[in-house]
Amino acid sequence: MIGSRTDPAMADLLIKIRQRYVPNKTLVVVDEKSSGSPGVPAAAQGKTAIDGKATAYVCHNFTCSQPVTEWDALEKLL
């Protein structure tokens, strides 16, 4: 997830993600300003938020989905 942890939309998406059972799920949350900084997990490197919204990328086997900002789209990817 890329975006601000203080954004209510981010909090809503995080709650919904945490409520879903996804085996071997790893959730990485990064502020967009630091997505290119050293120490940020490789999965989040270079990822950006869309129009300043909380943005999710679902990655599997070293390939990431297109970015999504809405729960309906994210739920399908999970």
Steps between C-alpha positions, in 0.01 A plus 500: 500500500628841409359810666463684826427294813286791625271486195156357597481320164831326579370395842183362341691294242739368765212386720339318208828337395572382854154344524562281194676168535778489243759225562857628519385862475761767562369853530741788438382855567720784379452875486532608137771750592726220621426230239838560336700528821761251615358254751161479331415137410575413138130430433422868565797656321387749236129445557285813493154601616234582242369857531614513863267213596593192703621263230546123514722277292449124531821314425548129442808317368693824444222656289270776623149589391401834362441745786147517644338750734155350557407203719292330227803482268738403781272224629505331158881499503521343844 
